[in-house]
Amino acid sequence: MSMKKLLATVASIALTGGALLGVSAPAFADEAAAPASAPDAYVAEGESGTPTSEVTAQSTTSAVVVDDPAPVVAKPTPAVTKPAPVVKESAPLVEAPASAQTTAPSSQARANNNDNEADSEKKVWVCKFVSSENSPSGYRLKDGKQPIHVSVNALGGDDVNIVVNKIDDFEGARAFNDRQPSFVVPDDDESMCSYSVVTVDEEVVCPTYQYGGIVHVTTTTKIYYGATQVDFTMTQSTRALTAEERRACDPPEEVLVCQFEASKDHTSGWVLKPGDQPVLTLLSELGDDVNDTGDYDGNQPSFIVASDDDALCASEQVERSTEVACATASANGHAIVTTVRSFFYGAVKVDETKAESVRELIEREMLDCPPVELVEATAEAILLDASCDAGQQLILGPISNATWGEVTDPEGPQDYSVTATANPGAEFASAGPALRVAAGSTTLTFTGTLAAQLDPSNPECDLVTLGLVMPTVTFSQTSCTAAGSYRLGVAPGYDPALVTFTVNGVAGIVAGTYQVAGAGSVEVTAQAVDPNGLEFDWVDPPAFAFVVPDGTVCDPGLPTLGLPTLALGLPTLAFTGGGGVGPIWWLVPTSMILLGAAAVYVRRRMDAVS
């Protein structure tokens, strides 16, 4: 099977090659057969080698008498000694018609001429050529008047080339042929018969320290018979440089200079001279103020540059930068645009100005900024009612994302005013209870007048009996899911208004729950409101340390032995006095729960193994 594929491939290649050769064969055959159809034809080539004329017919009439050969006389154009070639223009060439036929007047035509035009025989101008052994073409223009005026009946078929379509159309016939050297031209113009074109090429070699200058001259002469080039000569010679050529070889050296002048107003002490800069200056005329290293110098301010560009002398560069400040809860966004203008002499910075402007953010900049997240701030002030032992009291209550200011009495001892200020990025909600007066979204002011102590004659004072109060303090340590906090209160059955607390040195803190923002120590002490007292077994709790769980404790991937994740959180401690027995008691049930969970885990493992 592989052999069959090989044979098919060979057959395909052979058929394809044969088809291509078969299609190409007629073109080669016609090209080879062309000379055979006109064995006597002579094609004269011009300068580029392209045929200019071809003999297409021969005349059968009587030949024109050919005189003895005489030397060919060419009319060369005087050589021009300029470097650029000079070509002598000849009479315009007239292209021969595409086809030609030679014909002689028939007997009927001659009879008609004899009868009707005996005195007006048609004549044409003929450039008459004769044989010459000295001419490369074998012919030369006959001496005497050229072209000659002859009758059309005198045109011979052997020596006159008539490239025409009919006997009455000799316009455009101007071609030389070695078989029929004489040819018809349309006008009495000798330049249509024979002319020459002279081209002079000059190459100037400038003098050096070792050799003198010289000019190489190449003269090319082309001789034409009609539109056919019949001769081509080239001569070479040399000549000495003219004075003008010698000066062109060694011109005075000039350079472009940025010119500066002194100035008291400019920081550099120099400014560019008015007018066009840089200035073309002779190298020999440069002064001491010109820096030839190509850049500005305080001692030589003018300097040479490489091209005629005034930007190389003095230029200005403007750089703009924009700094965007996005909006926050406390401030609107804005953009700071900085413009720096730098002034240069050459490549040296000689001055600089800087300006800043502030504008509002555009829409694109606003979209690039993150959204503003507002944080709510809260603050609460509590008033303790007046009693028989004391007047009304102001207690600064819980506060979040804000700080208390100083309590003042603007109008008298019983007046009070205190302002809570929100932290940066936080805002207070709208005004709430009657005691709140919103002075702005970032401040909250509490004002009022405190009531005086109850008069002893007041009936309520007769019922006053001294009492004891049992405070309670509970700490909730920070966990992975909740912030730390502490709760100040009293045991069930006691009045919370009879006790206040001091937290980290701040007195007058009333009962309530307070959050802790981060790690730190909180120390709480309790004080009974006069004339009450604390229970005898109350002991202030020790300072409690709040900590923030690290990443290991809060990692959800840690095993929990089947217990809820919160079971691994830090403990919540409550203190109600009585020696602190509560926390120890809770260790027993916790240990039992952990032990039971461990037993369940081991049992399941045993079932899995079996």
Phi, psi and omega in degrees: 000325178292326178295320178297319179297322179295315180297317179299323179294315180298318180297318181297317180295317182296315182295318180296315178297319180296320179297317179296317179294322180296320180291325183280341188300317184299325181297316179293323181296317181293321181295321181286331184274348184302312181298331183294329182285340178221074186296333184264001184287145177233126180252118179270133182260143176276198184296324181274359179089006182271133180302137181254333178203161183212139178284127182244346181205161178234143181272148179250008180276180182294145183277153175281139182293131181258126179278178180295149180297149175223153182303142178286130180252111178264155179248081181291150177275136180303137180292142179256132185271015176280154178300327183279143180294143179242129182244127177284128180277135178255180176296146182301136179283142179248119182290137180287150176300157184298325179228155182220154176216140178258134182212152177245149179302132178287168180297325178294320179295318179296323178296317178298320179296319180297324183280317189253328186231045181297327183262002183227057178293136182287133180238158178225161177266131183232129171277115188265122179246149177231165181292150179206129179279341183274347182270138178301333181274346184089001180222159173217161178290133182295142179297154177103194181296130176221140354285166180260152182259112184230162177284150177297336180286343182269359181290128179270162180267350185259336185230002179243122180267110179251102180263079184222165177268334179207167188294330182273002184239087178259354179296133179093351180278112178201081184215144179259142178214134183291343177275326178228076190297321179287148181211157184274140176235157186281338186226167176277073183226113185294333180295343176283344181271308184210134177203168181227152178239121182250127178241126181247123178246130181236134177242116182270125175251111183289152180290152174237180180293344184252329183232149175280162180285158181203157177240123176270122183249126177242119181250123180245128180239126177242127181253132182241139164254109186064235179261008185254126175282126183244349181206153181211122178230150179222128178235148179235140181210174178228159175210166181281159178291141171281169180297321179294318179294324179293321178293324178294331179287331183229070182286156176294137184284129180237150179225158176266128186234131170275115186262132180240156176226160184293147179213131178277341184275331184274144183297331180280343184088000183220149173224158179291137179297145177296157180101185180293133177224143359283170184248135177284122187227142175294139181299328182288345183260006180291135180266186181287346182274001182260125178269111184277002177280350173095021177204167185291141176220138183300330179273330178233079190295321178288145182211158182275139177236166188273336184215168183276075182224114184293341177294340177285342181274302181218135183213166180229135176239133181243124177240130179239137177227147182236127177249120184261128173250111183289157180291146176235180179294336184251354184209148176281156179285156178204167178233135178255116180259120180251125179245122180244119177253122181246134181248133185238141162255108188067237178255008184260126177282121182250347180198157179205138175235147183227133180223144179236142176222149181247132178224167177286158179289140174275171187300318181298320179292323178296321180293330180284341181278149177289156178294149181276123179254114181274139178253133181277131176257143179226148177207145183220132177246137184241138178250124174272131183298150176294146180232182179290342183256340184207157177281181179297142184237144176263122178246124177282112185275201183298146178221141182222135179054034179201171178227147178279145171266192182277140177280126181238162175241086188294332185240353180165175184301328183272349179276151177218154175205130178214141184238133172259130181250126182291147176293160178304130180090001181242156179220149175277150173287174180298162184301139183251255182299170184296333181285347182266132175234116184277111177272356181165167184291342182252359178226153178220120186247133177250125179225160178164188179235130181278139179286149182281168178297146180294142179293141180300336180279356179295136181302332182293333182289335179289334184267000184290126174234143181288142179224166177251153181226140177254105178290161172225139178229122181238131178250132174245111183294151177295132179239185181289343185240354183214148177283156178290154180202167173219145183242128178253128181195199179229160179291158180305138178094354181252154180271119181293343180286350182270006182218146170231167184231154172246122183245116179049044175089354179263115184271166175080020179278125183272173181297144181160176179254132184233133179271153178248127186288323184207200181288149178158173182255138179237124179245125185238133172232151183248142178227133177280143178283127180304143003265025183277173180220171180269152174302149188291334182267008178286133175230129177301136182289155175291162179301139182252134182261117174271134179233159178257124181300142178277180184295330182292319182293323185270005181290119182291350181278354182286145179291145181236008179056035177081359182271158176300152182299325182295342180294340179271358181291170180287156189289156172254121187250134176243141180232118179234017182088196177070027174085356175076039181281335186307306182303323181291324182298323183288347178293330184292305179296327179297318180295322180294320179297316180296320180296317179297319179297322179294322180295318178299319182297317181292323180297314179297325177296320180294319177297323181293325181289321182288000000 
